[in-house]
Amino acid sequence: MPQQVMRPRRPLDPRRQRLKLLALIAIFALPLMTAWAMVEWRIGIPEQRTAHGELVPDIPPLAQWPLTDRDSEADADTWLLAFDCSLDCAALADQWWRLHRALGREAPRLARLRIGGAGEALPGERLARWQGQAPAWQTPGRVWLLAPGGEALLTYSSEVEARDVLDDINHLLRVNPESRSQRERQVSQR
């Protein structure tokens, strides 16, 4: 049987070992340096808008709106989509009813308030009219999204796409989860 000859091991190349160490450090350091550069110089950060509507800090709460129907007051736990129905009311009421249905299981967390217009209320819709002269901040076809309690958050012009309003509502409902106590109250009322 032939004998195996043991060859001496070559010493490790220090230059190659340093390159390996630098590569390992770079794997961990480059993402951190890239993130820092993106934040510092605002490079590569998307300029995405979350809300499609306009913020409305100067519109009064719903309780102060000049409406003839006081049943339109906002519930403490329900978001409200109020819309002016002075132009093409049937189409607007249908559009916002379809949006409400598109919310799926989140639909009970939103109520609709139709201000003005003629005709019967669609399911889940409350009716109201402007008392005398409409307020200065009202325009025909305007849509308002109100938080629980009646504070106006966003407003949309009459040209708004329903899917943009739906995106905003879905986002607001997702970041403002329903409280457990509200769910428990609904179960106990059944």
Rosetta blueprint (number, residue, H / E / L):
1 M L
2 P L
3 Q L
4 Q L
5 V L
6 M L
7 R L
8 P L
9 R L
10 R L
11 P L
12 L L
13 D L
14 P H
15 R H
16 R H
17 Q H
18 R H
19 L H
20 K H
21 L H
22 L H
23 A H
24 L H
25 I H
26 A H
27 I H
28 F H
29 A H
30 L H
31 P H
32 L H
33 M H
34 T H
35 A H
36 W H
37 A H
38 M H
39 V H
40 E H
41 W H
42 R L
43 I L
44 G L
45 I L
46 P L
47 E L
48 Q L
49 R L
50 T L
51 A L
52 H L
53 G L
54 E E
55 L E
56 V L
57 P L
58 D L
59 I L
60 P L
61 P L
62 L H
63 A H
64 Q H
65 W L
66 P L
67 L E
68 T L
69 D L
70 R H
71 D H
72 S H
73 E L
74 A L
75 D L
76 A L
77 D L
78 T L
79 W E
80 L E
81 L E
82 A E
83 F E
84 D E
85 C L
86 S L
87 L L
88 D L
89 C H
90 A H
91 A H
92 L H
93 A H
94 D H
95 Q H
96 W H
97 W H
98 R H
99 L H
100 H H
101 R H
102 A H
103 L L
104 G H
105 R H
106 E H
107 A H
108 P H
109 R H
110 L E
111 A E
112 R E
113 L E
114 R E
115 I E
116 G L
117 G L
118 A L
119 G L
120 E L
121 A L
122 L L
123 P L
124 G L
125 E E
126 R E
127 L E
128 A E
129 R L
130 W E
131 Q L
132 G L
133 Q L
134 A L
135 P L
136 A L
137 W L
138 Q L
139 T L
140 P L
141 G L
142 R L
143 V E
144 W E
145 L E
146 L E
147 A L
148 P L
149 G L
150 G L
151 E L
152 A E
153 L E
154 L E
155 T E
156 Y E
157 S L
158 S L
159 E L
160 V L
161 E L
162 A H
163 R H
164 D H
165 V H
166 L H
167 D H
168 D H
169 I H
170 N H
171 H H
172 L H
173 L H
174 R H
175 V H
176 N L
177 P L
178 E L
179 S L
180 R H
181 S H
182 Q H
183 R H
184 E H
185 R H
186 Q H
187 V H
188 S H
189 Q H
190 R L
